[in-house]
C-alpha cells in the first residue's frame, strides 16, 4: 500500500527528520553546537523571545496547563464524538491524531533548537578561557571563608522583618536584566537583549517540586517561583536568564548568576548570590574537609545569615508537610526529582542534579576569593 505524502505528512517528516539529524550532529560535534549557540540561537531568541516577553503572563506555563486540559478532556470528548458521529469516526480519529502529533512535533522542535543542541556546546569555562585545575581542601576553606565574611557583611545591610528575616525590596526585572547584560564586556555571548522574567502562577506547585525557577525552551521564558523564601529570588532570576542565553548547564547558570549579582549595585542581589554560593561551598566543605575546618567555617556565620538559612529550610519543609496542593507534596517532589535527573542525564550530564554543585569548581578556577 502506498502512503500519500500530503502537506501535513511532508511537514512532519521534515520536522522529525530534521530534529533527529540535528541531535545526532549535536552529540557528535561540539564545533557545530558552538557555531549554533553563537549564530543561530541569538536569532531565534530575538525573533521569538521579544514578542513573547511582552505578554504579562508566562506563555510557557499557559501552554503546559492547556496541554494538561487537552490530555484530560481528550478521552471523554473522543468517546462522545465516536458515539454521535458514527459515519465520521475515521475523520474524528484523524483530526485527534493530527492535533497530538503536531503538539509532539512542536515540543520536539523547540526542545531541540532551544535546549538539546545547546547542552553539547563547549563549556562556559572553555569558551572564555577559565582554567581547570585540581584544588586543595585549604583552597576550598579559603573560598568558604571569603564567602562567609562577605555574606555576613551583606546580611547586615539588607532589610529585615520583626523576626529578623530577609525582606526583598528590589525589582526582579530591570535590575536582573541590567546585571546580566553588564557581563557582556567580559563574556560577549551574555550581551544584548534579555526577556522579562515572569512569576509562575502555580508557584506553590513549583515549591512542591523544590523548584525555584524554570526555563521554558518552547517560549524562551525565564520563570521563577514567587512564593519561596525571598533571598532566593534575585539569584534565581539571573540563573534562568542565563539559560535563555543558551547556557544550559546548571553549574554554569549558577556561576553566571553569581557574577551578575556580585557585580550589581543592588545589595539584595549581592546578598542573594553570596548566600546561594555559600550553600554549595559549605556542602563541599562538609563532604571533603576535616571536622576542624567545618567547625571553623560555621563559627564565622553571623546570626542574620543563620536566620535566612533556617528560614529557607523551614519554607521547603513546610511545603512538604502541608496538604494544601492537589497532589501530596512528597509524591510531586519524588516524581519531579526523577524527571529532572533523567532529563539531565539524557542530555549528557552524567552526574545529574549533582552538577549544580560544580559551580564551586568554576568559582575556584576563576579565582573567586583569592587573596
N, C-alpha and C positions, 0 to 999 in steps of 0.2 A: 504493500500500500504506500503510495506516495504522499508525503506530507506537504501541503501547500504552505509556502512561505509568504504570509501576508505581512503588512507593515508592522503589526504588533510583534509577530514572531521574529522578524528580522531585527527590530529594535532590541528585543530582549536578548537575542543571541549576541548582538554586538556588546550590550552592557555586561552580560555574564561572562562572555568570552574575553572581553577586554579586561575585566577585573581579574580574571584568572591569570592572564598574561602579565598584568601589572604587579600582582602579588608575587608571582614567580620571579619577575625581574627584581623586585624589592629584596627578596631573600637572597638572590644571587649576586646583586651588585650594589654595594654601598655608594659607589660613584653616581649611579643612577638616582638613588634616593637623595643624595646631596644636591644634585642638579635640580631635582624636582622640588625639594624644600626651598631652594634659593630662587627658583624662577617661576614655577607653576603654582605652588601653594599660595604665594602672596597675591597672585592674580585672582584666584578663586576666593581668597579671604576678602579682598576688597570688593569684588563683584557681588558676593552674596552676604558677607558679614555686615557691610554698611547698611543696606536696606533693612535687613532683619534686626539690626541693632536699634532701629528707630521704633520698633514695637515696644509698648510699655510692659509687656509680659514675656515670659520665656516661651518662644515658639517650640523649642525642643520639648519642654515639659508638656505643652499642649498636644504635640504630636504623639507623645507616649500615652497620654490619657485617652486620646482619640483611638489609638490602636487597641488599648485595653477594652474600650467600649465596643469597638468593632468585633474583637475576639469573643466577647461575652454575648453580644447580640446575634452574631452570625448563626449559631446552631438553631436558635428559635426562628429567626426570620427565614432562614433557608428551608427549614421544615415546613413552615406555613406556605411559602411560595410553591414548594414542590407539591403540596396538597391541593392548593387552589388553582395552580396553573399547570394542570396535568399535561396539556398539549404543548407546553413550552419548557418542559423540565430541562432539556438539553441546553436551551438558551440561558436559563437561570444558572445552571451549573457552570456554563462557560463564563458568564459575567462575574460570578463569585470567584471563580478560578483566576480570571484576569486581574481582578482587584487585588487578590492576595499575592499573585506573582509580581505585580507592579510595586506593591509595598515592599516585598522582599528585594526587588531589583533596586529600589531607591535606597534601602538600608545598606545593601552590599556596595553600591556605587559610592555613596557618601562616606561610609566607613573606610573604604579602600583609598579614596582620594584625599580625605581629610584626617586620616588616622593611621591605617595599617602601613602604608608606604613609609610614613614618617618615623615609625618605630625603628626602622632599619638604617636611618641616616647615621653619619658619623656622630659620635657623642659631642656634647657641648664642649667638653674639655679638648677633644681632638680638633674641633672646628676652630677654637680660639686659643690653642696652644697652652692650655693649662697642663702642667707636667703631671705625670703619675709616679708615685713613689711609695715605698713602704714607710710607715711611721711608727715610732715607738710609743709605748704607753705614756712616757713622760711628755711627749708632744701632745698626746690626747688630753692629758690632765692640764697642760698649759692652755690648750684651746678652751677647755671647760672653765678654767679659772677666768680667762678673758671674758667669756660669755657671761659667767655668773656676776662678775663685777659690773659689767655694762647693763645687764638685766636688772640688777639691784638698783643701779643709778636711775635707769629709765622708769622703773616701777614707782619710784618716789616722785616722779614728775607728772604722772597721769592722774586723771580724776578718778575718785572712788566714792562708792555709796556709803551708807551708815555702817554697813558690815565690813567695810574695807575692800570690797570687790571692785574690780576694774569697770569703768564706765566708758563706753565708746561715744565720742562726740564728733569724730572725723567722718567725712563722707566716704562712701565706698565706690565712688565713680571717678570724678575728675582727678582726685589725689592719686588713686591707684593707676589710672592710665598715664598720668604725668610721670609718676615714679618709674613705671615700666619703660616709657619712651625715652627717659633720661639715660637709660643704659646703652642707647644706640651708639654713642661715641666710642665705647669700648667693644660693644657687641652689635655690629650693624644690623644683623637679622632681627634684632629686637626693636628696631626703629619703625617709624611710620604710624599708620592709623591703628587704633585699638577699639574694639567693640565695647559697648556699655555692659558692665557686669549686671546681672539680674538675680534678684532673690527668687528662690523657688517657693511657689505657693504651698506645696506639700512638704515644707521643711521638716515637719515632725517625722514624716516617713523617712527622710534622709537621716535624721537622728537615730531612728531605729536601726539603720544600716551602718551607723558610725561614719556617715559621710559628711564631710564639711563642705565640699564643693564638687562640681562635676562639669566636665566639658562635653558639650553635645556636638559631635562631628557633623551631624546632619543639619545643623543650623548655625555653626560657628559661634556658639554662645558660651560665655563664661558664667556659670551659675553658682550660687552659694546658698548655704543653709543659714537662714537669718535667725533661727531660734537657738543656735548653740551658744556656748559661753563667748561673750563678745571679744575677748582678747584674741580669738582665733580668726576674726573676720578680715582684718586688713591683709594679713599674710595669705589667707586662703584666696582672696580675690586676685591678688597678684600671681599666685600659683596657677589659677585657672586661666588667667590672661596669658601666661607663658605657654600653656598648651595651645591656645588659639594661634600662636605664632609658629606652631609646628614642632615644638619641643615636647614630645610625648612622654619621655621617661620621667618617672615621678621624682627621682633624686635630683634630676636637672631642674625640674619645675620648682622644687623646694629651694634649691640653691639660687636660682634666678630670682625667686620671690624674696629671699633673704637679702640679696644685693640691692634689689629695688627699694625695699622698705628701709634698709640700713642707710641708704644714701638719700632718703626722703627727708624733707624738713619737718615732717609731722612726727611728733614724739610718740603718738599712739601707734603709728605704723612701725616705727623703730622697735618699740616695746613688743609688739605682736611678733615681729620677726625674731627677735632675740629669745623670747620666751619659747617659741616653737623650736628654734635651733638648739636651745638648751635641753629640751626634752630628748632630742635624738642623741646629743653628745653625752648626756647623763646616762642614757641607756647603754651606750658603748663603753663608758667608764665602768658601769656596773658589771658588764659582761667580760671585760678584759683586764681590769686593774685590781690592785690589791685592796683589802679592806681598809687599810690606812689611807689610800688615795681616795676611796669612796667617802670615808668619814670626813676627809679634808674638804672635798668639794661641797658636800652637803652642809658643812659647818659655815660655809660662806653665804648661804642662801638667806636673804632678808625675809622678814615676816610678810611683806607685801607680795613678794614672789610666791611664797608658800601658800598664801591665801588664794592667789589666782590658779595655781596648780591644783589645789584642792577643789576650788570652785569648778574648774573644768572637769575634773574627775567625778565630782558629785553630780554634775549635769548629766553626763553619759550614763552614770549608774541609775539616776532617777528615771531616765527613759527606759532602760532595760527592765526596771522593776515596775513600771507603770502598765496598766491595762487600757490605756487611752486609745490606742490605734485599732484599726480594723483587724489586724493580724497580730499575734503575740510578738513582742519585740525580739525575744531570743530566737524565734524561728526566722524572722526577717533578717536579723543580723547574720545568722548561720548561712542562709541562702546567699545573701549579698557577699559575704566573705568568700564563699566557694566560687561564686561567679567572677568576682574580681581577680581571685587567684588564677582561675582558668583563663581569663581574658589576657592577663599579663603574660602568662606562660605561652599562650597561643601566639602572642606577638613577639616571642623570642626573649622575654625577660625571665631567665631561668630561675631566679630566686624570688619571683612573685612579689608579694607585698613587702618582703624584707628589703626590696630595692629602695623603698622610701628612705631608709636609714643611710643609704650610701651617699647622701648629701654630706655626711661627716667627712668622707674621703675627699670630696670636692673642696670643702672648706679648708682642710689641711693642705691639700695640694695647691690651692690658690694663695695660701699664706694668711688666712684669717687668724688674727690673734698673735701673729709673730711679733716678737719684741724687736 
